[in-house]
């Protein structure tokens, strides 16, 4: 069986505390051939253009904790295609806003996996199988599927516009599969929710909205989309069941 996993917005280190165990369980059940991270693997809350919460980590500590989590994830999934995203690109966006040329900023793979040597050079002993793209198209079971971090919250509108199968993240409270038929073909679209810790102060803004984040991710099994919810018990922890 051709099986692919789409890891939704983690926002490490403010990811759901059971996200790694959940993803390991999915890997055991489905034996994925390929894995895509749909963006926002890091949150970068302390570097946000919005006010950051003073009771959360400073930028250096946040990055350290986020890197350590992604190193553990890389051990589980050593080969991953990732798409650029608004939170993942935060150090580029902040650098640009403050007049820093790109040449002065580390590449994103080195931000996550690189280590500074005493002489100032960068070495990287992990992460070679993780590669970032602005967006990309993958042929799955004979049909093209477009991967991007986020477009319209309307999954159906995106499928209509792209004209092929479509997968996005970004919209934490949208967890859906839609179908769109034309005279020549039937395409599907999927928006995959998120894997955040909604109790974290990084997402305090959620408390003012009725629409709640939906914890889970997505898969494509033999060319067909499937939503994989993390079912939570009272208190917000995973119930341990694998969808």
C-alpha positions as CSV (number, residue, x, y, z in Angstrom):
1,X,0.0,0.0,0.0
2,X,1.2,3.5,-0.8
3,X,0.9,5.4,2.5
4,X,1.8,9.0,3.2
5,X,1.6,11.0,6.4
6,X,1.0,14.7,6.6
7,X,2.2,16.1,9.9
8,X,0.2,19.2,10.8
9,X,1.3,22.4,12.5
10,X,3.4,21.4,15.5
11,X,4.5,24.8,16.7
12,X,7.3,23.3,18.8
13,X,8.1,23.7,21.6
14,X,4.4,24.5,22.2
15,X,3.3,21.2,20.6
16,X,0.8,18.8,22.1
17,X,2.6,16.8,24.9
18,X,1.5,13.5,23.3
19,X,2.3,14.5,19.7
20,X,5.5,12.4,19.4
21,X,3.9,9.3,20.9
22,X,0.9,9.8,18.6
23,X,3.0,10.1,15.5
24,X,5.1,7.0,16.5
25,X,1.8,5.0,16.9
26,X,0.7,6.1,13.4
27,X,4.0,5.1,11.9
28,X,3.7,1.6,13.5
29,X,0.1,1.2,12.2
30,X,0.5,2.5,8.6
31,X,4.2,2.0,7.7
32,X,4.3,5.3,5.7
33,X,6.3,5.4,2.4
34,X,6.6,9.1,2.6
35,X,6.1,12.0,5.1
36,X,5.3,15.6,4.6
37,X,5.4,18.3,7.3
38,X,2.9,20.9,6.2
39,X,4.7,23.8,8.0
40,X,4.9,25.7,11.3
41,X,7.1,23.0,12.8
42,X,8.5,25.7,15.0
43,X,6.4,28.4,16.7
44,X,9.0,31.2,17.2
45,X,6.5,32.9,19.6
46,X,9.2,35.1,21.1
47,X,10.1,36.5,17.7
48,X,6.6,37.2,16.6
49,X,5.5,40.5,15.1
50,X,2.7,40.4,17.7
51,X,3.3,40.9,21.4
52,X,4.9,37.8,23.0
53,X,3.8,36.5,26.4
54,X,6.4,37.5,29.1
55,X,5.7,34.3,31.0
56,X,6.9,32.1,28.1
57,X,10.5,31.3,27.0
58,X,12.8,33.9,25.6
59,X,13.8,33.4,22.0
60,X,17.0,31.5,22.7
61,X,15.4,29.0,25.1
62,X,12.4,28.6,22.9
63,X,14.6,27.7,19.9
64,X,16.7,25.3,22.0
65,X,13.6,23.4,23.2
66,X,12.0,23.4,19.7
67,X,15.2,22.1,18.2
68,X,15.5,19.3,20.7
69,X,11.9,18.2,20.0
70,X,12.5,18.2,16.2
71,X,15.7,16.2,16.7
72,X,13.6,13.5,18.3
73,X,11.0,13.7,15.5
74,X,13.8,13.4,13.0
75,X,14.9,10.1,14.6
76,X,11.3,8.8,14.0
77,X,11.0,10.2,10.4
78,X,14.5,10.8,9.0
79,X,13.2,11.7,5.5
80,X,10.6,14.5,5.4
81,X,9.5,17.0,2.8
82,X,8.5,20.3,4.5
83,X,6.8,23.4,3.1
84,X,7.7,27.0,4.1
85,X,5.4,28.6,6.5
86,X,4.7,31.9,8.3
87,X,6.0,30.7,11.7
88,X,8.9,28.7,10.2
89,X,10.1,31.7,8.2
90,X,10.0,34.0,11.2
91,X,13.7,34.6,11.4
92,X,13.8,35.6,7.7
93,X,10.8,37.9,8.2
94,X,12.2,39.6,11.2
95,X,15.6,40.0,9.6
96,X,14.0,41.6,6.6
97,X,12.0,43.9,8.7
98,X,15.1,45.1,10.5
99,X,17.3,45.4,7.3
100,X,19.3,42.2,7.5
101,X,20.4,40.8,4.1
102,X,19.6,37.1,3.7
103,X,23.3,36.3,3.4
104,X,23.6,37.2,7.1
105,X,21.0,34.6,8.2
106,X,21.4,30.9,8.6
107,X,19.6,28.6,6.2
108,X,16.6,27.0,8.0
109,X,18.0,23.5,8.0
110,X,21.0,24.8,9.9
111,X,18.8,26.8,12.3
112,X,17.2,23.5,13.3
113,X,20.0,21.0,12.9
114,X,23.3,23.0,12.8
115,X,25.8,23.4,15.6
116,X,28.4,26.2,16.0
117,X,32.0,25.0,16.3
118,X,34.5,27.0,18.4
119,X,36.0,28.5,15.3
120,X,32.6,29.8,14.2
121,X,31.8,27.4,11.4
122,X,28.6,25.4,11.3
123,X,28.5,21.6,11.3
124,X,25.4,19.4,10.8
125,X,25.3,15.8,11.9
126,X,21.6,15.2,11.4
127,X,18.7,16.4,9.3
128,X,20.1,15.7,5.8
129,X,16.8,14.0,4.9
130,X,14.7,17.0,5.8
131,X,14.1,19.4,2.9
132,X,12.0,22.5,2.6
133,X,10.1,23.8,-0.4
134,X,7.8,26.9,-0.8
135,X,5.2,24.4,-2.1
136,X,5.3,21.3,-4.3
137,X,3.3,18.8,-6.3
138,X,3.7,15.0,-5.8
139,X,2.3,12.4,-8.0
140,X,0.4,9.9,-5.8
141,X,-1.1,6.8,-7.4
142,X,-1.2,8.5,-10.8
143,X,-2.8,11.7,-9.6
144,X,-1.1,15.0,-8.8
145,X,-1.5,16.5,-5.3
146,X,-0.5,20.0,-4.4
147,X,1.0,20.7,-0.9
148,X,1.2,24.1,0.6
149,X,1.2,25.5,4.1
150,X,-2.0,27.5,3.8
151,X,-4.3,29.2,1.3
152,X,-8.0,30.0,1.8
153,X,-9.7,28.5,4.8
154,X,-12.2,27.0,2.3
155,X,-10.6,23.8,1.2
156,X,-13.1,23.4,-1.6
157,X,-12.3,26.8,-3.0
158,X,-8.6,25.9,-3.1
159,X,-9.3,22.6,-4.9
160,X,-11.3,24.5,-7.5
161,X,-8.6,27.0,-8.0
162,X,-5.6,24.6,-8.1
163,X,-7.4,22.1,-10.3
164,X,-5.8,19.0,-8.6
165,X,-5.8,17.3,-5.3
166,X,-4.9,19.7,-2.5
167,X,-3.4,19.5,1.0
168,X,-2.9,22.4,3.4
169,X,-2.4,23.1,7.1
170,X,-2.3,26.6,8.8
171,X,-6.0,26.7,9.8
172,X,-5.9,25.0,13.1
173,X,-9.7,24.7,13.5
174,X,-10.3,23.2,10.1
175,X,-10.1,19.4,9.8
176,X,-11.9,18.3,6.7
177,X,-11.9,16.5,3.3
178,X,-13.9,17.8,0.4
179,X,-14.5,16.6,-3.1
180,X,-14.9,18.7,-6.2
181,X,-16.1,17.3,-9.5
182,X,-15.6,18.8,-13.0
183,X,-16.7,17.4,-16.4
184,X,-13.2,15.8,-16.7
185,X,-12.1,14.7,-13.3
186,X,-12.9,14.4,-9.5
187,X,-10.4,16.0,-7.2
188,X,-10.2,16.0,-3.4
189,X,-8.8,18.5,-0.9
190,X,-7.8,18.1,2.8
191,X,-7.0,20.6,5.6
192,X,-5.3,18.7,8.4
193,X,-5.8,20.6,11.7
194,X,-2.8,20.9,14.1
195,X,-0.8,19.3,16.8
196,X,-0.5,22.2,19.2
197,X,-0.8,22.3,23.0
198,X,-3.9,24.5,23.2
199,X,-3.3,25.0,26.9
200,X,0.0,26.8,26.2
201,X,0.1,30.6,26.6
202,X,1.4,30.7,23.1
203,X,-2.2,30.1,22.0
204,X,-4.0,32.3,24.5
205,X,-5.6,34.1,21.6
206,X,-7.7,31.0,21.0
207,X,-9.6,31.7,24.2
208,X,-11.4,34.5,22.6
209,X,-12.7,32.5,19.6
210,X,-15.6,30.0,19.5
211,X,-13.8,27.9,16.8
212,X,-11.4,25.5,18.6
213,X,-8.2,23.9,17.2
214,X,-8.6,20.3,16.1
215,X,-5.8,18.1,17.1
216,X,-4.7,15.6,14.5
217,X,-3.0,15.1,11.1
218,X,-3.7,13.6,7.7
219,X,-2.7,10.7,5.5
220,X,-3.1,9.6,1.9
221,X,-3.6,5.9,1.6
222,X,-3.5,4.4,-1.9
223,X,-4.3,7.8,-3.3
224,X,-7.3,8.6,-1.0
225,X,-7.2,11.2,1.8
226,X,-7.8,10.2,5.5
227,X,-8.1,12.4,8.6
228,X,-6.3,11.0,11.7
229,X,-7.7,12.7,14.8
230,X,-5.9,12.6,18.1
231,X,-8.9,11.8,20.3
232,X,-8.5,13.6,23.7
233,X,-9.7,12.7,27.1
234,X,-11.0,15.2,29.6
235,X,-8.0,17.3,30.5
236,X,-6.7,17.4,26.9
237,X,-4.4,14.3,26.9
238,X,-4.5,11.7,24.1
239,X,-6.6,8.6,24.9
240,X,-3.9,6.3,23.4
241,X,-6.1,5.0,20.6
242,X,-4.7,5.1,17.1
243,X,-7.2,6.1,14.4
